[in-house]
Amino acid sequence: MNIFLIRHGYAENFGSDYERALTENGVKILYETFNILKKIEPQIDLIVSSPLLRAQQTAKILREVYAVETEIVTENMLAHGGNTENLLAMLNVLPGDSVAFIGHQPDLSYHASNMISNSGASVTFFPGSVAKVRFEGLPRMRAGVLELLFHG
């Protein structure tokens, strides 16, 4: 199974945290990033996103670029403070072999570290960053392999 951890694109620096929208440049960079990603990783089966506006907008761009047929799943634990074990357990009931999780910092660094390391790997996600973690069989803590990390 492949998991893509994606931080939302560049967003406005004002307003309610839940309602901060992507900037025009943030949208442009996401399209560029996702088009490059699609050349490297041609399949994403399902998109799971934080409910915050900038993450939902990022999810819609990813869905468009990949022509994902399933609806975007909104998951509150991707907003802030989610538990990695719960995130991985959710994969047992979701369809697809390639799932994208769209969220925020510092949570994505925490999740990536928990998925790939026993010793607390340091993985930094800038806006629009994408990490791919591959699992043999069912995803579980500290059993993933970081195969890709880039920022557009």
LOBAMI-899322 format. One line per 5 residues: their letters; for each residue x, y, z of C-alpha. Coordinates in pm, whole numbers, padded with zeros to 5 digits. Layout:
BEGIN
A	X Y Z  ...
***
This chain:
BEGIN
MNIFL	00000 00000 00000  00115 00352 -00077  00032 00649 00141  00087 01002 00020  00116 01265 00293
IRHGY	00049 01607 00143  00058 01944 00313  -00191 02198 00183  -00061 02469 -00046  00037 02824 00046
AENFG	-00256 02995 00218  -00363 03340 00329  -00213 03462 00658  -00531 03621 00790  -00876 03520 00903
SDYER	-01008 03217 01089  -00777 02916 01076  -01063 02705 00939  -01141 02952 00661  -00793 03045 00534
ALTEN	-00796 02995 00157  -00512 02907 -00078  -00337 03200 -00240  -00334 03235 -00618  00035 03138 -00619
GVKIL	-00040 02848 -00386  -00293 02712 -00636  -00045 02751 -00924  00231 02568 -00736  -00003 02283 -00642
YETFN	-00103 02226 -01003  00264 02218 -01103  00355 01986 -00813  00069 01743 -00872  00137 01726 -01247
ILKKI	00500 01633 -01172  00386 01383 -00908  00149 01219 -01156  00439 01152 -01394  00628 00976 -01113
EPQID	00332 00818 -00932  00046 00776 -01181  -00220 00644 -00943  -00405 00777 -00642  -00722 00586 -00557
LIVSS	-00862 00787 -00267  -00813 01131 -00113  -00869 01194 00258  -00852 01556 00371  -00861 01776 00675
PLLRA	-01185 01977 00691  -00998 02310 00687  -01063 02515 00371  -00703 02524 00243  -00675 02145 00275
QQTAK	-01010 02090 00102  -00900 02319 -00183  -00574 02123 -00210  -00771 01796 -00219  -00990 01926 -00502
ILREV	-00685 02017 -00710  -00532 01674 -00651  -00861 01507 -00743  -00881 01709 -01064  -00521 01639 -01171
YAVET	-00553 01267 -01099  -00914 01238 -01220  -00998 01047 -00901  -01353 00915 -00934  -01429 00868 -00563
EIVTE	-01544 01159 -00351  -01297 01329 -00118  -01326 01187 00234  -01319 01455 00505  -01148 01341 00825
NMLAH	-01133 01559 01137  -00824 01382 01274  -00625 01539 00988  -00713 01890 01112  -00480 01907 01413
GGNTE	-00354 01665 01676  -00449 01338 01506  -00306 01005 01618  -00096 00814 01361  -00220 00472 01479
NLLAM	-00581 00584 01426  -00493 00718 01083  -00336 00386 00984  -00629 00189 01131  -00865 00390 00912
LNVLP	-00689 00243 00607  -00824 -00101 00698  -01175 00012 00606  -01100 00246 00314  -01077 00125 -00046
GDSVA	-00769 00160 -00262  -00399 00079 -00267  -00281 00440 -00300  -00433 00683 -00052  -00351 01053 -00018
FIGHQ	-00385 01224 00321  -00397 01604 00307  -00322 01787 00629  -00112 02035 00820  00211 02089 01008
PDLSY	00340 01977 01251  00110 01673 01230  00235 01550 00892  00595 01542 01018  00477 01350 01323
HASNM	00281 01098 01111  00566 01047 00864  00813 00990 01147  00582 00738 01316  00526 00552 00990
ISNSG	00892 00511 00897  01107 00518 01210  01161 00380 01558  01387 00668 01646  01193 00976 01542
ASVTF	01294 01072 01189  01283 01442 01108  01070 01504 00801  00972 01865 00725  00668 01954 00515
FPGSV	00662 02296 00352  00332 02408 00196  00263 02182 -00102  00513 01913 00004  00443 01549 -00081
AKVRF	00583 01238 00086  00520 00882 -00028  00540 00605 00230  00519 00247 00102  00404 -00046 00317
EGLPR	00427 -00415 00241  00088 -00553 00341  -00128 -00362 00588  00013 -00028 00704  00146 -00029 01059
MRAGV	00357 00194 01279  00728 00213 01196  00700 -00036 00906  00685 00210 00616  00956 00306 00370
LELLF	00990 00671 00272  01021 00650 -00107  00959 01009 -00211  00973 01353 -00053  00951 01667 -00260
HG	00827 02020 -00271  00715 02191 -00590
***
